[in-house]
Amino acid sequence: MAKAQFLSGLVLGLSAPPGDEPACDAAVTEPVVAELGPAPVRWAVALARQAMGEVLPNIPEERRMPLASRLAPAIENMVLELLLTLGGRARTFSLNAGEVAITAYLAGEGISYERIVEGLRIVRRVCTGALLDEAEALLPASRRAPVTRELTEVVNAFFDKTTDAITVEHLGQSRRLLARRLADQRGVIRSLLDGESVDAAAAGRVLEKDLTAHHLGLVAWLGKPASRAGARPEDARHLLEKGLHSAAVALHAADLLSVEADATTLWAWATSPRPLDAGALTMACVDGATGVRLAVGRSARGPAGFRRTHLAALDARRAALRSHPSEPVTRYDEVALISLSSTDSERAAWFVTEELGALAAPDRATADLRATLLAYLDRGSSLVRAAEALHVHRNTVVYRLRRAEELLGRTAAERTLETHLALRLAVAGHPS
């Protein structure tokens, strides 16, 4: 008997007792029953269940149940296709609708193609072993080698082509999903930065971040020497992502959310349950020789804080480009005064709130404390001159200054310039 005839006869002779119902739809199984008969189909169903039992332990436990209902018919369909191929039907290796659907599902679930290939190897091993057992039971030892070799080659070729087709489809699906996810993320980020009202929970799911937590905005861009060297877009992206990774490590934050602003600029956000310390980002965090520069906002909370810290980072970048173009890291806290010269009333109000803290409260008593501290700073930190200007006793000034410092959380001698400007802005009509 010729090897091809033997393989065809082997398939037709496969037999299994009635067992569980097929996982595939009747539209899949009935044509195979018509071509090969019911016994080989029952054999394929039983073998697919065996293969499924070996594949499932390789899937994380929390994902097994939802995946099992989709994998079972996919594996069964594959075994039926293999039997048809062994029976002489030539298969075109464009995936059928079911294979496309399961591949799209696996890509959507974030199952890597390496894990899928590992699953296909398991199915191949189970099928090869079972078919070789059937062949060896039918053939004498003297005739076994060439036929089993042919059988193994056909099975391997089938799974090689199937694996190639599924890998290509999975990569394509993954690219499409990634592009859609990035587009969705860009849409949510744009809404947040435009100050639109968003559902924090829904937006957080798209961004894969807790929007109610604390955020720290960063802008990473390529200055010299990278821009001068004309870095390719892929090289630029790699350098920027490397710089942001270093920032994430310094901040003890998980992976940063980032979007591309242009070919040499990334916007990014670190998110944490606790306020993030922008001071942790020092020059040592970035390899200045690469040309990567970082501008850092100020930690802020919630969806509004997501926008606020980003705008602060943009202000820091503008200030860096004007005054410190070669500094690897520029923090908003260091350049707030410079950036205020070109910002609007909203940012001025933020500055007042962030610098004065509880001293920015709108009540009359706190306003009197602000007026006292401003008079004191206006007059070179002189208690006597401040008391004269306010027409109050020196002890009153001392008492009010002590209360103002308690609300500030620092002494009047600390951050004097920032405190003075914030008080001036508050008086000028930029309350918090």
Disulfide bonds with the S-S distance in Angstrom:
none
